[in-house]
Amino acid sequence: MTQATYSSLAGRIVLVTGGASGIGAAFVRAFAAQKARVAFLDIDADAGEALAREVARSSGTEPLFVPCDLLDIDALRAAMAKVHGLLGDAAVLVNNAANDRRQVVSEVTPAEFDWTIGVNFKHVFFAAQAIVPQMQARGGGSIINMSSVAWMRGAPALPVYAAAKAAIVGFTNSLARSIGPDRIRVNAIAPGMVITERQRRLWFPDEQKISEMRTRQAVPDAVTPDDIASMALFLASDESQRITSQCFRVDGGLA
């Protein structure tokens, strides 16, 4: 797939959470290819450092990787402050980090509920809270929050995850109204079935199951991390400067 070029992204500071693997790594690669100045956070230090080296070889500029446990909001704020100190005011925030651990609703404990909300929604709120002053200082920006079709389809094995991903859309709409006058746009992306290495290892080891799911798409081709990254590039660029408070499904028309 040929990737569009967005000249407005060149030199802009982009921060990605959960950027060391899967869709997050696709974001890091895609923004680096646009000559943006990319920073990313992730709890997996080994994967993050490896990705930073890989992107440096391919793009000529090494992204800034900062290890961070996003469940620790003080650590998140400190990591974001470090990025700000080294790079300056961010133009783009991609709130990507998440965990789609399967659950049985009758077995979810309060501690597991809090963990699931924390890893899928709480850091989204506080990362946006921390980035807004930077975007206000530079005169605008784009916040991209990762939702999921799971809450739209009522995925039965993801009760708390689906609730968190629905909450992200509500937060996206509210924040977009709040900071729109500052020319900060806030949108969400809801991916469909994207088979990353982790998804294949944990949830989709059977190729037949993947094929059956794809028959429910209007477009039968696989939805890839690069497809999601392409939407993020558009939403981060000036080409989408009048688009805010939207949730875009990138799912091949999954029914």
Buried (B, 14 or more C-beta within 10 A) or exposed (E): EEEEEBEBBEEBBBBBBBBBBBBBBBBBBBBBBBBBBBBBBBBBEEBBBBBBEBBEEEBEEBBBBBBBBBBBBEBBBEBBEBBBEEBEBBBBBBBBBBEBBEBEEEEBEEEEBEBBBBBBBBBBBBBBEBBBEBBBEBEBBBBBBBBBBBBBBEBEBBBBBBBBBBBBBEBBBEBBEEBEEBBBBBBBBBBBBBBBEBBEEEBBEEEEEBEEBBEBBEEEEBBBBBBBBBBBBBBBBEBBEEBBBBBBBBBBEBE
